[in-house]
Amino acid sequence: MGKPTEQLTELFDQYETIFDKMPKKKDFSSHEFILKLAKHNQRAYIEALFHYKDRTAPFDILHGLLAKELKNHTSLIRHAKVKYKSTDIFNEHKPCSWWAKVS
């Protein structure tokens, strides 16, 4: 897949800001995080998605990369549940990780 696109790096740089916008007393799914990240960074999200436009499942590829990056922020969040079903951007129930803010 090569190096991350400039837009993907731009999205990664927004993780801490988005963590602050997530509910403090509630676990959140990777799907919820990605939706909030996309909402608050629409241009970078669309441009990152466009990078995978010729692939079979561009949303799945991008969302997989965004979800994987969550694991690099264990000083701010912790894994709460693994492979628990959540509603994705297409309103489908799919397995994903759940996270909680570190106090």
Backbone bond lengths (Angstrom), bond angles and torsions (degrees), N, CA, C in turn:
res aa  C-N    CA-C-N  psi(-1)  N-CA   C-N-CA  omega(-1)  CA-C   N-CA-C  phi
1 M - - - 1.454 - - 1.526 110.83 -
2 G 1.309 117.58 -18.29 1.452 119.85 175.81 1.514 114.09 82.68
3 K 1.339 113.95 -169.45 1.461 120.72 -178.55 1.522 110.80 -70.06
4 P 1.355 116.06 151.18 1.469 118.15 176.52 1.523 110.59 -61.11
5 T 1.303 114.89 145.20 1.458 119.09 176.87 1.524 109.03 -71.03
6 E 1.306 115.84 162.58 1.464 121.10 177.12 1.531 110.48 -58.10
7 Q 1.329 116.54 -38.88 1.461 121.08 -179.34 1.532 111.38 -69.18
8 L 1.327 116.85 -35.96 1.461 120.24 177.62 1.526 110.03 -65.41
9 T 1.307 116.73 -43.28 1.463 121.23 175.86 1.525 110.37 -61.90
10 E 1.320 116.76 -39.84 1.462 121.01 177.64 1.532 110.26 -61.61
11 L 1.326 117.76 -40.07 1.465 121.44 177.74 1.527 110.47 -67.07
12 F 1.329 117.37 -44.20 1.466 120.69 178.38 1.527 110.65 -57.25
13 D 1.322 116.31 -38.18 1.470 120.97 -179.30 1.530 112.72 -66.01
14 Q 1.318 117.91 -15.20 1.467 122.26 -178.53 1.533 113.45 -94.76
15 Y 1.338 117.79 -0.82 1.468 120.48 -174.53 1.524 112.97 -57.04
16 E 1.315 117.95 -47.17 1.472 119.59 -177.88 1.526 111.23 -61.83
17 T 1.317 117.18 -39.27 1.464 121.02 177.62 1.521 110.30 -62.13
18 I 1.320 117.09 -42.37 1.464 121.24 -179.57 1.530 110.43 -70.29
19 F 1.340 118.15 -37.27 1.473 119.84 175.77 1.522 109.98 -55.41
20 D 1.333 116.74 -40.37 1.471 120.92 179.42 1.526 112.08 -64.47
21 K 1.322 117.69 -25.95 1.459 121.84 -179.19 1.539 112.55 -87.06
22 M 1.340 117.24 -11.11 1.461 120.42 -179.81 1.526 109.14 -79.14
23 P 1.337 118.03 151.34 1.471 121.23 -179.45 1.526 112.09 -56.60
24 K 1.315 116.98 137.53 1.461 121.42 -176.00 1.521 113.24 -75.29
25 K 1.306 118.63 -34.41 1.459 122.15 -173.55 1.522 112.83 -104.18
26 K 1.325 118.20 15.00 1.450 120.90 -173.59 1.520 109.80 -135.44
27 D 1.339 115.23 138.33 1.462 118.74 171.03 1.522 108.08 -65.56
28 F 1.318 116.48 155.77 1.462 119.88 176.33 1.520 109.00 -135.86
29 S 1.313 115.18 150.29 1.463 120.74 -179.14 1.529 110.37 -86.75
30 S 1.310 115.25 161.19 1.464 120.07 172.88 1.527 109.40 -57.91
31 H 1.343 116.47 -37.68 1.468 120.18 179.02 1.524 111.40 -61.62
32 E 1.334 117.60 -44.74 1.473 120.85 179.43 1.522 110.52 -63.16
33 F 1.326 116.32 -41.64 1.459 120.38 179.62 1.528 110.57 -62.15
34 I 1.320 116.85 -47.97 1.468 121.18 -177.68 1.529 110.55 -62.45
35 L 1.315 117.58 -39.98 1.457 120.65 178.75 1.531 111.15 -62.61
36 K 1.330 116.77 -43.21 1.471 120.41 178.65 1.532 110.50 -67.89
37 L 1.329 116.97 -40.35 1.461 121.42 176.94 1.524 110.35 -59.51
38 A 1.332 116.83 -45.52 1.464 121.17 179.72 1.528 111.37 -64.72
39 K 1.327 116.07 -41.86 1.469 120.21 -178.86 1.528 111.41 -61.40
40 H 1.325 117.59 -41.91 1.463 121.81 -175.08 1.529 113.03 -88.64
41 N 1.325 117.32 -4.82 1.469 121.65 -179.48 1.528 109.13 -141.13
42 Q 1.322 116.13 53.81 1.455 120.94 -170.53 1.520 113.97 -60.37
43 R 1.304 117.75 -43.71 1.469 119.79 -178.57 1.520 111.01 -61.85
44 A 1.331 117.65 -51.05 1.468 121.12 -178.59 1.528 110.66 -63.38
45 Y 1.334 116.96 -37.76 1.462 120.93 179.42 1.534 110.26 -63.56
46 I 1.315 116.59 -47.83 1.470 120.50 -179.40 1.520 110.57 -63.73
47 E 1.316 117.18 -42.13 1.462 119.87 179.92 1.530 111.17 -67.00
48 A 1.324 118.28 -38.19 1.465 121.05 176.25 1.529 109.93 -65.51
49 L 1.318 117.25 -42.63 1.462 121.65 177.70 1.532 110.60 -61.72
50 F 1.325 116.54 -41.85 1.460 121.93 179.88 1.530 111.23 -60.22
51 H 1.325 116.79 -31.29 1.470 121.28 178.56 1.536 110.95 -58.37
52 Y 1.327 118.06 -29.67 1.466 122.77 -177.94 1.535 112.29 -104.14
53 K 1.321 117.91 17.82 1.463 123.15 -173.64 1.526 113.67 -58.83
54 D 1.309 118.24 -29.35 1.459 120.96 -177.46 1.529 112.82 -89.87
55 R 1.305 117.16 1.43 1.462 121.23 178.87 1.528 109.02 -88.47
56 T 1.325 116.98 162.16 1.461 121.96 -177.65 1.522 112.73 -62.96
57 A 1.322 117.82 -40.68 1.470 121.56 -175.99 1.525 109.89 -134.27
58 P 1.342 117.76 75.50 1.471 119.86 -174.89 1.525 114.05 -60.48
59 F 1.326 118.16 -37.15 1.466 119.81 178.10 1.520 110.62 -64.07
60 D 1.329 116.84 -44.71 1.470 120.54 -179.88 1.521 111.51 -61.46
61 I 1.310 116.61 -41.21 1.469 120.33 179.68 1.524 110.35 -64.23
62 L 1.333 116.73 -52.10 1.459 120.77 -178.61 1.525 111.01 -61.53
63 H 1.317 116.91 -47.15 1.467 120.14 -177.70 1.525 111.14 -65.50
64 G 1.327 117.62 -33.75 1.466 120.65 175.12 1.522 111.41 -62.77
65 L 1.318 116.68 -42.55 1.466 120.71 178.33 1.523 111.45 -66.56
66 L 1.325 116.82 -41.50 1.465 121.14 179.65 1.531 110.46 -66.25
67 A 1.325 117.38 -41.22 1.468 121.08 179.23 1.527 110.67 -67.05
68 K 1.312 117.30 -40.30 1.473 121.39 179.80 1.534 110.77 -61.01
69 E 1.316 116.92 -36.31 1.468 121.60 -179.45 1.526 111.90 -64.09
70 L 1.327 118.08 -25.74 1.470 120.66 178.72 1.530 111.06 -56.77
71 K 1.315 117.33 -32.35 1.472 121.82 -178.62 1.529 112.33 -65.18
72 N 1.313 117.47 -16.08 1.466 121.80 -179.62 1.526 112.79 -89.45
73 H 1.329 117.56 11.15 1.466 121.24 -176.40 1.523 111.85 -126.84
74 T 1.322 116.39 39.87 1.468 120.58 -175.12 1.524 113.28 -70.80
75 S 1.305 118.28 -8.85 1.464 119.10 174.18 1.531 110.77 -77.95
76 L 1.346 117.05 -17.75 1.465 121.60 -177.55 1.525 113.24 -113.17
77 I 1.327 116.58 -28.25 1.469 120.94 -179.81 1.523 109.12 -136.27
78 R 1.325 114.98 159.50 1.464 119.64 176.17 1.529 108.22 -131.32
79 H 1.317 114.32 154.56 1.464 120.39 175.29 1.514 108.66 -66.39
80 A 1.305 118.32 125.28 1.464 121.81 178.73 1.531 110.56 -100.83
81 K 1.315 116.84 -42.16 1.465 122.93 178.67 1.524 107.75 -147.61
82 V 1.311 115.25 149.64 1.457 119.81 178.45 1.525 109.20 -114.83
83 K 1.317 115.11 136.13 1.465 122.32 176.16 1.518 113.75 55.28
84 Y 1.288 116.23 44.52 1.450 122.54 175.17 1.528 107.30 -96.69
85 K 1.313 118.15 140.22 1.472 119.78 -176.09 1.530 112.07 -71.81
86 S 1.312 113.61 142.70 1.457 122.82 -179.56 1.521 107.53 -147.72
87 T 1.319 116.64 161.04 1.464 121.45 178.35 1.520 109.35 -85.56
88 D 1.326 116.06 125.28 1.457 120.66 -179.32 1.525 110.98 -89.71
89 I 1.307 116.87 -172.73 1.461 123.29 -176.07 1.531 112.39 -62.58
90 F 1.338 117.36 -22.14 1.462 122.09 179.60 1.529 112.26 -99.06
91 N 1.329 115.74 13.89 1.467 122.63 179.23 1.533 112.18 63.64
92 E 1.324 116.06 30.45 1.461 121.90 175.86 1.521 108.53 -105.72
93 H 1.328 116.26 143.90 1.469 120.96 177.86 1.522 108.60 -86.86
94 K 1.330 114.87 114.17 1.461 121.15 -178.20 1.528 108.90 -134.04
95 P 1.324 116.11 152.91 1.470 118.33 178.47 1.529 111.33 -69.74
96 C 1.319 114.91 143.89 1.457 121.19 174.53 1.532 107.53 -161.09
97 S 1.309 115.97 171.48 1.454 120.71 177.72 1.522 110.40 -82.80
98 W 1.318 114.53 153.50 1.468 122.11 173.99 1.512 107.69 -114.41
99 W 1.324 116.43 147.63 1.459 123.76 -173.58 1.519 110.40 -129.86
100 A 1.320 115.85 158.75 1.460 121.85 173.04 1.521 107.55 -139.21
101 K 1.310 115.58 145.97 1.465 119.94 177.61 1.525 108.77 -67.91
102 V 1.317 115.42 143.39 1.460 121.48 173.89 1.532 106.95 -79.78
103 S 1.305 116.51 131.38 1.480 120.04 -177.32 1.507 112.01 -68.99
